[in-house]
């Protein structure tokens, strides 16, 4: 019996999305911790649809236009 090691991802575009759990584990290894403010904001938007979450968080924490 062979083990299927193929991973579903957008390898052709070079992009893939980490889940929250994987992101937290990688961040811990790198010594990166979320600020208390960001943790509170993330908890507040977790029940919203993905697009709404992104727009709220990007508006607050995204790159500022000059």
C-alpha positions as CSV (number, residue, x, y, z in Angstrom):
1,X,0.0,0.0,0.0
2,X,1.5,3.3,-1.0
3,X,1.0,6.6,0.8
4,X,-0.4,9.5,-1.2
5,X,1.9,12.5,-0.5
6,X,0.4,14.9,-3.0
7,X,-0.7,18.2,-1.4
8,X,-3.5,20.2,-2.8
9,X,-2.3,23.8,-3.3
10,X,-2.0,26.4,-5.9
11,X,1.5,25.4,-6.8
12,X,1.4,26.7,-10.3
13,X,0.8,30.2,-9.0
14,X,3.2,29.8,-6.2
15,X,0.6,30.7,-3.6
16,X,-1.0,28.8,-0.8
17,X,-2.8,29.6,2.4
18,X,-1.8,28.5,5.9
19,X,-4.5,27.8,8.4
20,X,-4.5,29.6,11.7
21,X,-3.0,26.6,13.6
22,X,-0.1,26.2,11.2
23,X,0.6,29.9,11.1
24,X,0.7,30.1,15.0
25,X,3.2,27.1,15.1
26,X,5.5,28.7,12.5
27,X,5.3,32.1,14.2
28,X,6.2,30.5,17.5
29,X,9.3,29.0,16.0
30,X,10.3,32.4,14.6
31,X,9.6,34.1,17.9
32,X,6.7,36.1,16.5
33,X,3.8,36.8,18.8
34,X,0.5,38.6,18.2
35,X,-0.1,41.9,20.0
36,X,-2.9,41.8,22.6
37,X,-4.8,44.4,20.4
38,X,-4.6,42.2,17.3
39,X,-5.6,39.1,19.2
40,X,-8.7,40.9,20.5
41,X,-9.5,42.2,17.0
42,X,-9.1,38.7,15.5
43,X,-11.4,37.2,18.1
44,X,-14.0,39.9,17.4
45,X,-14.1,39.1,13.6
46,X,-13.9,35.3,13.6
47,X,-17.6,34.8,13.0
48,X,-17.7,37.1,10.0
49,X,-17.4,35.9,6.4
50,X,-13.8,35.8,5.1
51,X,-14.1,38.8,2.8
52,X,-15.5,41.0,5.6
53,X,-12.8,39.9,8.0
54,X,-10.1,40.7,5.5
55,X,-11.5,44.2,4.7
56,X,-11.8,45.1,8.4
57,X,-8.3,43.9,9.3
58,X,-6.7,45.4,6.2
59,X,-8.4,48.7,6.9
60,X,-7.0,48.7,10.4
61,X,-3.6,47.0,10.0
62,X,-2.9,47.0,6.2
63,X,-0.3,49.1,4.3
64,X,-1.1,52.8,4.4
65,X,-1.1,54.7,1.2
66,X,1.1,57.7,1.0
